[in-house]
Amino acid sequence: MHELAITQNMLDLVLEEAKKAGAQRVGKINLVVGEMSGITGDSVEFYFESLSKDTIAHGATLSFKSTETQARCRNCGELFTIEEISQSCPSCQHSNIEIVAGNELYVESIEVE
């Protein structure tokens, strides 16, 4: 259900930026979604279709770019892709890691007319 609020916030941002650009129509919205964000594209598309009615974004295409979960070892500094949350550093086997990518959720760009 949190996708509803997220989609509304995303639409508000897109409409604000489109207005600043003097756009007549929003054609495409490019989103970056981390694998750990908990966001599903299907839900966002479902809510977007309903929320965007009667706006210049109605009918816009949503494009999703997924980012892998990455971590950095606090022991040796190694940056690596994480496969499971309990994974340790592949270089030094230390388990003191910090998630540095994979939680993202943002509008990367919009295409307007």
DRENDREN-181008 format. One record per atom (N, C-alpha, C, CB): residue number from 1; x, y, z; residue in one letter; atom name. Coordinates in steps of 0.1 Angstrom, whole numbers. Glycine has a CB too. Layout:
   num      c1      c2      c3   residu   atome
   NUM       X       Y       Z        A      CA
...
end
This chain:
   num      c1      c2      c3   residu   atome
     1       8     -12       0        M       N
     1       0       0       0        M      CA
     1       9      13       0        M       C
     1      -9       0      12        M      CB
     2      21      12       5        H       N
     2      29      24       5        H      CA
     2      33      29      -9        H       C
     2      42      21      13        H      CB
     3      31      20     -19        E       N
     3      33      24     -33        E      CA
     3      23      35     -37        E       C
     3      31      12     -43        E      CB
     4      11      36     -31        L       N
     4       2      47     -34        L      CA
     4       8      60     -30        L       C
     4     -11      44     -27        L      CB
     5      13      61     -18        A       N
     5      18      74     -14        A      CA
     5      31      78     -22        A       C
     5      22      74       1        A      CB
     6      39      68     -24        I       N
     6      51      70     -32        I      CA
     6      48      74     -46        I       C
     6      60      57     -33        I      CB
     7      38      68     -52        T       N
     7      34      72     -66        T      CA
     7      28      86     -66        T       C
     7      24      62     -71        T      CB
     8      20      89     -56        Q       N
     8      15     103     -55        Q      CA
     8      26     113     -54        Q       C
     8       5     104     -43        Q      CB
     9      36     111     -46        N       N
     9      47     120     -44        N      CA
     9      55     121     -57        N       C
     9      56     115     -33        N      CB
    10      57     110     -64        M       N
    10      64     110     -76        M      CA
    10      57     118     -87        M       C
    10      67      96     -81        M      CB
    11      44     116     -88        L       N
    11      35     123     -97        L      CA
    11      36     138     -94        L       C
    11      21     118     -97        L      CB
    12      35     142     -81        D       N
    12      35     156     -78        D      CA
    12      48     162     -82        D       C
    12      34     158     -62        D      CB
    13      59     156     -80        L       N
    13      73     160     -84        L      CA
    13      73     162     -99        L       C
    13      84     151     -79        L      CB
    14      69     152    -106        V       N
    14      69     152    -121        V      CA
    14      61     164    -126        V       C
    14      64     139    -127        V      CB
    15      49     166    -121        L       N
    15      40     177    -126        L      CA
    15      46     190    -123        L       C
    15      26     176    -119        L      CB
    16      52     192    -111        E       N
    16      59     204    -108        E      CA
    16      70     207    -117        E       C
    16      64     203     -93        E      CB
    17      79     197    -120        E       N
    17      90     199    -129        E      CA
    17      85     202    -144        E       C
    17      99     187    -129        E      CB
    18      74     195    -148        A       N
    18      69     197    -161        A      CA
    18      63     211    -162        A       C
    18      58     187    -164        A      CB
    19      57     216    -152        K       N
    19      51     230    -152        K      CA
    19      63     240    -153        K       C
    19      43     232    -139        K      CB
    20      74     238    -146        K       N
    20      85     247    -147        K      CA
    20      91     247    -161        K       C
    20      96     242    -137        K      CB
    21      90     236    -168        A       N
    21      96     235    -181        A      CA
    21      86     240    -192        A       C
    21     100     220    -184        A      CB
    22      73     243    -188        G       N
    22      63     248    -197        G      CA
    22      58     237    -206        G       C
    22      69     259    -205        G      CB
    23      58     225    -201        A       N
    23      54     213    -209        A      CA
    23      39     212    -211        A       C
    23      59     200    -202        A      CB
    24      35     207    -222        Q       N
    24      21     205    -225        Q      CA
    24      17     191    -221        Q       C
    24      18     207    -240        Q      CB
    25      27     182    -221        R       N
    25      24     167    -219        R      CA
    25      37     161    -214        R       C
    25      19     160    -232        R      CB
    26      35     151    -205        V       N
    26      46     143    -200        V      CA
    26      45     130    -208        V       C
    26      46     140    -184        V      CB
    27      56     126    -215        G       N
    27      56     114    -223        G      CA
    27      62     102    -217        G       C
    27      63     117    -236        G      CB
    28      72     104    -208        K       N
    28      79      93    -202        K      CA
    28      85      97    -189        K       C
    28      90      87    -212        K      CB
    29      85      89    -179        I       N
    29      91      91    -166        I      CA
    29     100      80    -164        I       C
    29      80      92    -155        I      CB
    30     113      83    -162        N       N
    30     124      73    -159        N      CA
    30     127      73    -144        N       C
    30     136      77    -167        N      CB
    31     124      61    -139        L       N
    31     126      59    -124        L      CA
    31     138      49    -121        L       C
    31     113      53    -118        L      CB
    32     145      52    -111        V       N
    32     155      42    -106        V      CA
    32     150      36     -93        V       C
    32     169      50    -103        V      CB
    33     150      23     -93        V       N
    33     144      16     -81        V      CA
    33     154       5     -77        V       C
    33     130       9     -85        V      CB
    34     159       6     -64        G       N
    34     168      -4     -59        G      CA
    34     161     -17     -55        G       C
    34     175       2     -46        G      CB
    35     168     -28     -57        E       N
    35     162     -41     -54        E      CA
    35     157     -42     -40        E       C
    35     171     -52     -57        E      CB
    36     163     -35     -30        M       N
    36     159     -36     -16        M      CA
    36     148     -25     -13        M       C
    36     171     -34      -7        M      CB
    37     144     -17     -22        S       N
    37     134      -6     -19        S      CA
    37     120     -11     -15        S       C
    37     133       3     -31        S      CB
    38     117     -23     -19        G       N
    38     104     -29     -16        G      CA
    38      93     -24     -26        G       C
    38     100     -26      -2        G      CB
    39      97     -17     -36        I       N
    39      87     -11     -46        I      CA
    39      86     -21     -58        I       C
    39      92       3     -51        I      CB
    40      73     -23     -61        T       N
    40      71     -32     -73        T      CA
    40      66     -23     -85        T       C
    40      61     -43     -70        T      CB
    41      71     -24     -96        G       N
    41      67     -16    -108        G      CA
    41      53     -18    -111        G       C
    41      76     -20    -120        G      CB
    42      47     -30    -110        D       N
    42      33     -32    -113        D      CA
    42      24     -23    -104        D       C
    42      30     -47    -111        D      CB
    43      27     -23     -92        S       N
    43      19     -15     -82        S      CA
    43      20       0     -86        S       C
    43      23     -17     -68        S      CB
    44      32       5     -88        V       N
    44      34      19     -92        V      CA
    44      26      22    -105        V       C
    44      49      22     -93        V      CB
    45      27      14    -115        E       N
    45      20      16    -127        E      CA
    45       5      16    -125        E       C
    45      23       5    -137        E      CB
    46       0       7    -116        F       N
    46     -14       6    -113        F      CA
    46     -19      19    -107        F       C
    46     -17      -6    -104        F      CB
    47     -12      24     -97        Y       N
    47     -16      36     -90        Y      CA
    47     -14      49     -99        Y       C
    47      -8      38     -77        Y      CB
    48      -3      48    -107        F       N
    48       0      60    -116        F      CA
    48     -12      62    -126        F       C
    48      13      58    -123        F      CB
    49     -17      51    -132        E       N
    49     -28      52    -141        E      CA
    49     -40      59    -135        E       C
    49     -32      38    -146        E      CB
    50     -43      56    -123        S       N
    50     -54      62    -117        S      CA
    50     -51      76    -112        S       C
    50     -59      54    -105        S      CB
    51     -40      78    -106        L       N
    51     -37      92    -101        L      CA
    51     -34     102    -111        L       C
    51     -25      91     -92        L      CB
    52     -29      98    -123        S       N
    52     -25     107    -133        S      CA
    52     -37     112    -142        S       C
    52     -15     102    -142        S      CB
    53     -49     106    -140        K       N
    53     -60     110    -148        K      CA
    53     -62     125    -147        K       C
    53     -73     102    -144        K      CB
    54     -66     131    -157        D       N
    54     -69     146    -158        D      CA
    54     -57     154    -155        D       C
    54     -80     149    -147        D      CB
    55     -45     149    -157        T       N
    55     -32     156    -156        T      CA
    55     -25     155    -169        T       C
    55     -23     151    -144        T      CB
    56     -15     163    -171        I       N
    56      -7     163    -183        I      CA
    56       2     150    -184        I       C
    56       2     175    -185        I      CB
    57       3     143    -173        A       N
    57      10     130    -172        A      CA
    57       2     118    -176        A       C
    57      16     129    -158        A      CB
    58     -11     120    -178        H       N
    58     -19     108    -181        H      CA
    58     -14     102    -194        H       C
    58     -34     112    -182        H      CB
    59     -12      89    -194        G       N
    59      -8      82    -206        G      CA
    59       7      81    -207        G       C
    59     -13      88    -218        G      CB
    60      15      87    -198        A       N
    60      29      87    -198        A      CA
    60      34      73    -196        A       C
    60      35      97    -188        A      CB
    61      45      70    -202        T       N
    61      52      57    -200        T      CA
    61      61      57    -188        T       C
    61      60      52    -212        T      CB
    62      60      47    -179        L       N
    62      69      46    -168        L      CA
    62      80      36    -172        L       C
    62      62      42    -155        L      CB
    63      93      40    -170        S       N
    63     104      32    -172        S      CA
    63     112      30    -159        S       C
    63     114      38    -183        S      CB
    64     114      17    -156        F       N
    64     121      13    -144        F      CA
    64     135       8    -146        F       C
    64     112       3    -136        F      CB
    65     145      14    -139        K       N
    65     158       9    -140        K      CA
    65     161       4    -126        K       C
    65     169      20    -144        K      CB
    66     165      -9    -125        S       N
    66     167     -15    -112        S      CA
    66     182     -14    -109        S       C
    66     163     -30    -112        S      CB
    67     185     -12     -96        T       N
    67     199     -11     -92        T      CA
    67     201     -23     -82        T       C
    67     202       2     -85        T      CB
    68     213     -29     -84        E       N
    68     217     -41     -75        E      CA
    68     220     -36     -61        E       C
    68     228     -48     -81        E      CB
    69     219     -45     -52        T       N
    69     223     -42     -38        T      CA
    69     238     -43     -37        T       C
    69     216     -51     -28        T      CB
    70     245     -32     -33        Q       N
    70     259     -33     -31        Q      CA
    70     263     -29     -17        Q       C
    70     266     -23     -41        Q      CB
    71     274     -34     -12        A       N
    71     279     -32       1        A      CA
    71     294     -28       1        A       C
    71     276     -44      10        A      CB
    72     298     -22      11        R       N
    72     312     -19      13        R      CA
    72     316     -25      27        R       C
    72     315      -3      13        R      CB
    73     328     -32      26        C       N
    73     333     -37      39        C      CA
    73     339     -26      47        C       C
    73     344     -49      35        C      CB
    74     335     -26      59        R       N
    74     341     -16      69        R      CA
    74     355     -19      73        R       C
    74     331     -14      81        R      CB
    75     358     -32      71        N       N
    75     372     -37      75        N      CA
    75     382     -34      65        N       C
    75     371     -52      78        N      CB
    76     380     -37      52        C       N
    76     390     -36      42        C      CA
    76     386     -26      31        C       C
    76     393     -49      35        C      CB
    77     374     -21      31        G       N
    77     369     -11      21        G      CA
    77     364     -17       7        G       C
    77     380      -2      18        G      CB
    78     364     -30       6        E       N
    78     360     -37      -6        E      CA
    78     345     -33      -9        E       C
    78     362     -52      -5        E      CB
    79     343     -30     -22        L       N
    79     329     -28     -27        L      CA
    79     324     -40     -35        L       C
    79     328     -14     -35        L      CB
    80     313     -45     -31        F       N
    80     308     -57     -38        F      CA
    80     293     -58     -39        F       C
    80     314     -70     -31        F      CB
    81     288     -66     -48        T       N
    81     274     -68     -50        T      CA
    81     270     -79     -39        T       C
    81     270     -73     -64        T      CB
    82     259     -76     -33        I       N
    82     254     -85     -22        I      CA
    82     243     -94     -28        I       C
    82     248     -77     -10        I      CB
    83     244    -107     -25        E       N
    83     235    -117     -29        E      CA
    83     225    -120     -19        E       C
    83     243    -129     -34        E      CB
    84     229    -120      -6        E       N
    84     220    -122       5        E      CA
    84     224    -113      16        E       C
    84     220    -137       9        E      CB
    85     214    -110      24        I       N
    85     217     -99      35        I      CA
    85     227    -104      45        I       C
    85     204     -97      42        I      CB
    86     229    -116      47        S       N
    86     239    -121      57        S      CA
    86     253    -123      51        S       C
    86     234    -134      63        S      CB
    87     255    -119      39        Q       N
    87     268    -121      32        Q      CA
    87     279    -113      39        Q       C
    87     267    -117      17        Q      CB
    88     291    -119      38        S       N
    88     303    -112      43        S      CA
    88     312    -108      32        S       C
    88     311    -122      53        S      CB
    89     322    -100      35        C       N
    89     331     -95      24        C      CA
    89     338    -106      17        C       C
    89     341     -86      31        C      CB
    90     338    -106       4        P       N
    90     344    -117      -4        P      CA
    90     360    -116      -3        P       C
    90     340    -116     -19        P      CB
    91     365    -104       1        S       N
    91     380    -103       2        S      CA
    91     385    -107      15        S       C
    91     383     -88      -1        S      CB
    92     379    -102      26        C       N
    92     385    -105      39        C      CA
    92     376    -114      48        C       C
    92     388     -93      46        C      CB
    93     364    -117      43        Q       N
    93     354    -125      50        Q      CA
    93     348    -119      62        Q       C
    93     360    -138      53        Q      CB
    94     351    -106      64        H       N
    94     346     -99      75        H      CA
    94     331     -96      73        H       C
    94     353     -85      77        H      CB
    95     323     -96      84        S       N
    95     308     -94      83        S      CA
    95     304     -80      86        S       C
    95     301    -104      92        S      CB
    96     313     -71      89        N       N
    96     310     -58      92        N      CA
    96     309     -50      79        N       C
    96     321     -51     102        N      CB
    97     297     -50      73        I       N
    97     295     -44      60        I      CA
    97     285     -33      61        I       C
    97     291     -54      49        I      CB
    98     285     -24      51        E       N
    98     275     -13      51        E      CA
    98     269     -13      37        E       C
    98     282       1      53        E      CB
    99     255     -13      36        I       N
    99     248     -13      24        I      CA
    99     250       1      18        I       C
    99     233     -16      26        I      CB
   100     255       2       6        V       N
   100     257      15      -1        V      CA
   100     248      18     -13        V       C
   100     272      17      -4        V      CB
   101     242       7     -18        A       N
   101     233       9     -30        A      CA
   101     222      -2     -29        A       C
   101     241       8     -43        A      CB
   102     211       1     -35        G       N
   102     200      -9     -35        G      CA
   102     187      -5     -29        G       C
   102     204     -22     -29        G      CB
   103     188       6     -21        N       N
   103     176      12     -15        N      CA
   103     170      24     -23        N       C
   103     179      16      -1        N      CB
   104     176      27     -34        E       N
   104     172      39     -41        E      CA
   104     158      39     -46        E       C
   104     182      41     -53        E      CB
   105     152      50     -47        L       N
   105     139      52     -54        L      CA
   105     139      67     -57        L       C
   105     128      48     -44        L      CB
   106     140      70     -70        Y       N
   106     140      84     -74        Y      CA
   106     136      85     -89        Y       C
   106     153      91     -71        Y      CB
   107     132      97     -93        V       N
   107     129     101    -106        V      CA
   107     142     105    -113        V       C
   107     118     112    -108        V      CB
   108     147      97    -122        E       N
   108     160     100    -129        E      CA
   108     158     111    -139        E       C
   108     166      88    -135        E      CB
   109     147     111    -147        S       N
   109     144     121    -157        S      CA
   109     130     120    -161        S       C
   109     154     120    -169        S      CB
   110     125     131    -168        I       N
   110     112     130    -174        I      CA
   110     113     135    -188        I       C
   110     101     138    -166        I      CB
   111     105     130    -197        E       N
   111     105     135    -211        E      CA
   111      92     142    -213        E       C
   111     107     123    -221        E      CB
   112      92     154    -218        V       N
   112      80     162    -219        V      CA
   112      79     168    -233        V       C
   112      80     173    -209        V      CB
   113      68     172    -237        E       N
   113      65     179    -250        E      CA
   113      60     193    -247        E       C
   113      55     171    -258        E      CB
end
